[in-house]
Amino acid sequence: MIIRAATYSDAGDIFRLLSGFVMSYRPDRAVFEDVTFPRIIEAAAEGRAEFLVAERYSRAVGYALALRMPTLFAGGTILELQELTVDAPLRGGGLGSALIRAVQASAREGKDVEVTVPTRRAADFYRGLGFHETASYLKWPTT
Ligand SMILES: CC(C)(COP(=O)(O)OP(=O)(O)OC[C@H]1O[C@@H](n2cnc3c(N)ncnc32)[C@H](O)[C@@H]1OP(=O)(O)O)[C@@H](O)C(=O)NCCC(=O)NCCS
């Protein structure tokens, strides 16, 4: 297994992983291919995001997406993890931890102040990797 930056050729695998992961939204293939996926690849190329995949047998079997946000209050950038998933049959094998450790290493390298993650389902997973609770996360949908 290797952890590496996502590329355009991972689009099919990442859409499959995304579709198995999101619960509150229904991913649209055309929007993903034409808008969101290329936008995230571009953000990562410009250092505004970390977009990593876990590759096994030449396939992406997990991915992590974190966005690098400039702040005033923290005196620098914060890396916020927005998406993390591993193929269901491979869960429990260390891939998720490997992706998060790679995100943490990128944060150190990128001189981010901290890594944050909003989560409902996996708080104990993150606690095991050194995260601690700091705030609740609210949202206001525009539609
Ligand atoms: C959360 C997820 C990415 C973890 O990936 P993984 O490869 O299964 O994780 P690991 O094998 O590295 O697990 C490390 C430890 O965390 C625990 N763990 C894994 N998922 C967990 C969860 N959802 N909640 C609590 N603990 C969890 C594992 O049991 C393991 O514990 P151990 O070290 O005592 O054995 C994966 O379960 C997943 O894709 N879940 C569905 C999507 C999801 O919930 N994503 C998080 C959104 S914020």
The ligand as an SDF file (V2000), in Angstrom:
LIG
                    3D

 48 50  0  0  0  0  0  0  0  0999 V2000
  -13.1890    6.0680    9.4160 C   0  0  0  0  0  0  0  0  0  0  0  0
  -12.3610    5.2290    8.4170 C   0  0  0  0  0  0  0  0  0  0  0  0
  -11.7870    6.1290    7.3350 C   0  0  0  0  0  0  0  0  0  0  0  0
  -11.2130    4.5700    9.1800 C   0  0  0  0  0  0  0  0  0  0  0  0
  -10.4030    3.8700    8.2600 O   0  0  0  0  0  0  0  0  0  0  0  0
   -9.7840    2.4310    8.6460 P   0  0  0  0  0  0  0  0  0  0  0  0
   -8.8250    2.0460    7.5950 O   0  0  0  0  0  0  0  0  0  0  0  0
  -10.9230    1.4980    8.9180 O   0  0  0  0  0  0  0  0  0  0  0  0
   -9.0620    2.8100   10.0090 O   0  0  0  0  0  0  0  0  0  0  0  0
   -7.8610    2.0490   10.7430 P   0  0  0  0  0  0  0  0  0  0  0  0
   -7.8380    0.6070   10.3200 O   0  0  0  0  0  0  0  0  0  0  0  0
   -6.6240    2.8220   10.5340 O   0  0  0  0  0  0  0  0  0  0  0  0
   -8.3710    2.1560   12.2420 O   0  0  0  0  0  0  0  0  0  0  0  0
   -7.5780    2.6460   13.3140 C   0  0  0  0  0  0  0  0  0  0  0  0
   -8.3470    2.4500   14.5970 C   0  0  0  0  0  0  0  0  0  0  0  0
   -9.5520    3.2570   14.5850 O   0  0  0  0  0  0  0  0  0  0  0  0
  -10.6960    2.4380   14.8150 C   0  0  0  0  0  0  0  0  0  0  0  0
  -11.7900    2.9430   13.9920 N   0  0  0  0  0  0  0  0  0  0  0  0
  -11.9300    2.8320   12.6570 C   0  0  0  0  0  0  0  0  0  0  0  0
  -13.0600    3.4460   12.2490 N   0  0  0  0  0  0  0  0  0  0  0  0
  -13.6420    3.9400   13.3690 C   0  0  0  0  0  0  0  0  0  0  0  0
  -14.8390    4.6700   13.6000 C   0  0  0  0  0  0  0  0  0  0  0  0
  -15.6660    5.0230   12.5930 N   0  0  0  0  0  0  0  0  0  0  0  0
  -15.1100    5.0510   14.8610 N   0  0  0  0  0  0  0  0  0  0  0  0
  -14.2940    4.7020   15.8900 C   0  0  0  0  0  0  0  0  0  0  0  0
  -13.1470    3.9970   15.7250 N   0  0  0  0  0  0  0  0  0  0  0  0
  -12.8360    3.6170   14.4800 C   0  0  0  0  0  0  0  0  0  0  0  0
  -10.2580    1.0490   14.3640 C   0  0  0  0  0  0  0  0  0  0  0  0
  -11.0240    0.0610   14.9990 O   0  0  0  0  0  0  0  0  0  0  0  0
   -8.8110    1.0190   14.8070 C   0  0  0  0  0  0  0  0  0  0  0  0
   -8.7320    0.7630   16.2020 O   0  0  0  0  0  0  0  0  0  0  0  0
   -7.5070   -0.0840   16.8270 P   0  0  0  0  0  0  0  0  0  0  0  0
   -6.2570    0.7270   16.5360 O   0  0  0  0  0  0  0  0  0  0  0  0
   -7.8500   -0.1440   18.2780 O   0  0  0  0  0  0  0  0  0  0  0  0
   -7.5130   -1.3810   16.1220 O   0  0  0  0  0  0  0  0  0  0  0  0
  -13.2120    4.0990    7.7630 C   0  0  0  0  0  0  0  0  0  0  0  0
  -13.7750    3.3030    8.7830 O   0  0  0  0  0  0  0  0  0  0  0  0
  -14.3230    4.6160    6.8680 C   0  0  0  0  0  0  0  0  0  0  0  0
  -14.1180    4.7900    5.6760 O   0  0  0  0  0  0  0  0  0  0  0  0
  -15.5180    4.8520    7.4410 N   0  0  0  0  0  0  0  0  0  0  0  0
  -16.6680    5.3640    6.6910 C   0  0  0  0  0  0  0  0  0  0  0  0
  -16.4970    6.8260    6.3390 C   0  0  0  0  0  0  0  0  0  0  0  0
  -16.2730    7.6980    7.5690 C   0  0  0  0  0  0  0  0  0  0  0  0
  -16.9090    7.5430    8.6020 O   0  0  0  0  0  0  0  0  0  0  0  0
  -15.3200    8.6400    7.4050 N   0  0  0  0  0  0  0  0  0  0  0  0
  -14.9900    9.6020    8.4240 C   0  0  0  0  0  0  0  0  0  0  0  0
  -15.7290   10.8640    8.1380 C   0  0  0  0  0  0  0  0  0  0  0  0
  -15.2640   12.1710    9.2390 S   0  0  0  0  0  0  0  0  0  0  0  0
  1  2  1  0
  2  3  1  0
  2  4  1  0
  2 36  1  0
  4  5  1  0
  5  6  1  0
  6  7  2  0
  6  8  1  0
  6  9  1  0
  9 10  1  0
 10 11  2  0
 10 12  1  0
 10 13  1  0
 13 14  1  0
 14 15  1  0
 15 16  1  0
 15 30  1  0
 16 17  1  0
 17 18  1  0
 17 28  1  0
 18 19  1  0
 18 27  1  0
 19 20  2  0
 20 21  1  0
 21 22  1  0
 21 27  2  0
 22 23  1  0
 22 24  2  0
 24 25  1  0
 25 26  2  0
 26 27  1  0
 28 29  1  0
 28 30  1  0
 30 31  1  0
 31 32  1  0
 32 33  2  0
 32 34  1  0
 32 35  1  0
 36 37  1  0
 36 38  1  0
 38 39  2  0
 38 40  1  0
 40 41  1  0
 41 42  1  0
 42 43  1  0
 43 44  2  0
 43 45  1  0
 45 46  1  0
 46 47  1  0
 47 48  1  0
M  END
$$$$
